[in-house]
Amino acid sequence: MTENRAIRIMTIPETVRALSSIGVYVDESTLRAWCRSNAIPSIQAGRKTLLNLDDVLRFLKMEG
């Protein structure tokens, strides 16, 4: 069976809050730098950068 999971797309500030709620503390400037260097996949929507929380957790080696 396949597992249905919601895709959790959020802005950088929302991602920082979501991570801190699970005890992972990364600041916005660090996330922005990882996005600019393509370390974490991201989408630019106007002035906002959108991230998939699962991609961020995978990057941090914390499968989510």
Secondary structure, 3 states (H helix, E strand, C coil): CCCCCCCCEEEHHHHHHHHHHCCCCCCHHHHHHHHHCCCCCEEEECCEEEEEHHHHHHHCCCCC
